[in-house]
């Protein structure tokens, strides 16, 4: 299981937090202050191994199914980064490299990339295939959050 380091904004102590526990509202081990979930302002790397636990533990999740050789995937990469900065405390924003993680890609029948998968309470509720403007992706995420 992967961990991430979150610096407590109250006392400055570094806290090691398992990625699958981010949605549970982690607290600082020293001062017990809530830790900012969007600690790195970047999407979580999803794999065949951690996908089910991370998506299952998130109230709302957006998964960018991509590959490094895909031009449109690289075009929406900055949009996904921005959504992670903006929504990271309210939704899990993740990236799944379909070349390296064929099990999840096959389960969700990812045949074209980029494909964005939207989950609510661990269930797939919507998807977008192809590169879309940032406003459309953000609007879809907002509708699922509300």
C-alpha positions in Angstrom: 0.0 0.0 0.0 1.3 3.4 -0.9 1.7 6.2 1.6 2.0 10.0 1.2 3.6 12.6 3.5 1.3 15.4 4.6 2.8 18.3 6.6 0.5 19.5 9.4 -0.4 23.2 8.9 -0.7 23.6 12.6 2.5 22.2 14.0 4.7 21.5 10.9 5.2 17.8 11.7 5.4 15.4 8.7 2.7 12.7 8.8 2.8 9.4 6.8 -0.8 8.7 5.6 -1.8 5.6 3.6 -3.4 6.8 0.3 -6.5 4.6 0.9 -7.1 6.5 4.1 -7.2 10.0 2.6 -10.9 10.1 2.4 -11.3 9.4 6.1 -10.1 12.8 7.2 -6.6 12.1 8.6 -5.4 14.0 11.7 -1.9 15.0 12.7 -0.2 12.3 14.9 1.2 15.0 17.2 -1.3 17.8 17.6 -4.5 16.0 16.3 -5.3 18.9 13.9 -7.0 17.9 10.6 -4.6 17.3 7.8 -5.3 18.9 4.4 -6.2 16.0 2.1 -5.1 17.9 -1.0 -1.6 17.9 0.3 0.3 17.7 -3.0 -2.2 19.4 -5.2 -1.7 16.6 -7.7 -3.8 13.6 -8.8 -3.4 10.3 -7.0 -1.7 7.6 -9.1 -4.1 4.7 -9.4 -3.1 1.2 -10.2 -4.7 -2.2 -10.5 -3.6 -2.9 -7.0 -4.9 0.2 -5.2 -7.9 1.2 -7.4 -10.7 -0.6 -5.6 -9.7 0.5 -2.1 -9.1 4.2 -3.1 -12.2 4.5 -5.3 -14.3 2.5 -2.8 -13.3 4.8 0.1 -14.0 8.1 -1.8 -17.4 9.8 -1.7 -16.7 11.2 -5.2 -13.9 10.3 -7.5 -12.7 11.4 -11.0 -10.4 9.0 -12.7 -8.4 10.1 -15.8 -7.6 6.9 -17.9 -4.6 7.9 -20.0 -1.3 6.8 -21.5 1.9 8.8 -21.9 2.0 8.4 -25.7 -1.5 9.9 -26.1 -1.6 13.5 -27.3 -5.1 14.3 -26.2 -4.3 12.8 -22.8 -1.3 15.2 -22.5 -3.6 18.0 -23.4 -6.1 17.4 -20.6 -3.3 16.6 -18.1 -3.1 20.2 -16.9 -6.9 20.3 -16.5 -6.8 17.2 -14.2 -3.9 18.8 -12.2 -6.0 21.9 -11.8 -9.1 19.9 -10.7 -6.9 18.1 -8.1 -5.9 21.5 -6.7 -9.4 22.8 -6.7 -11.4 19.7 -5.6 -8.8 17.6 -3.8 -10.4 18.1 -0.4 -13.9 17.2 -1.7 -13.2 14.5 -4.3 -10.5 12.0 -5.1 -8.8 13.0 -8.4 -6.7 10.2 -9.8 -4.9 9.1 -12.9 -4.8 5.5 -14.2 -2.2 4.6 -16.9 -4.1 2.1 -19.0 -0.9 0.6 -20.5 0.5 -0.3 -17.0 -2.9 -1.2 -15.4 -4.8 -3.4 -17.9 -7.1 -5.1 -15.3 -9.0 -1.9 -14.4 -8.9 -0.7 -18.0 -10.5 -3.9 -19.1 -13.1 -3.9 -16.3 -14.3 -0.5 -17.4 -13.9 -1.3 -21.1 -11.6 1.6 -21.8 -11.2 1.4 -25.6 -10.4 5.1 -26.2 -8.3 7.5 -24.3 -8.5 9.8 -22.6 -11.5 8.5 -20.8 -12.7 10.2 -17.6 -14.6 8.0 -15.1 -16.8 9.6 -12.5 -17.6 7.6 -9.3 -20.0 8.3 -6.4 -19.7 6.1 -3.3 -17.6 3.6 -5.3 -20.1 3.2 -8.2 -19.4 4.4 -11.7 -22.0 7.1 -12.4 -20.8 8.8 -15.6 -17.9 8.9 -18.1 -16.5 11.2 -20.8 -14.5 9.8 -23.7 -12.1 12.1 -25.5 -10.6 15.5 -24.7 -13.2 17.9 -23.4 -12.9 21.6 -22.4 -12.1 22.1 -18.8 -15.4 23.8 -18.1 -17.4 20.7 -19.2 -15.3 18.4 -17.0 -15.6 20.7 -14.0 -19.4 21.0 -14.5 -19.7 17.2 -14.6 -17.7 16.9 -11.4 -19.7 19.7 -9.7 -23.0 18.0 -10.7 -21.9 14.7 -9.0 -20.6 16.6 -5.9 -24.0 18.3 -5.5 
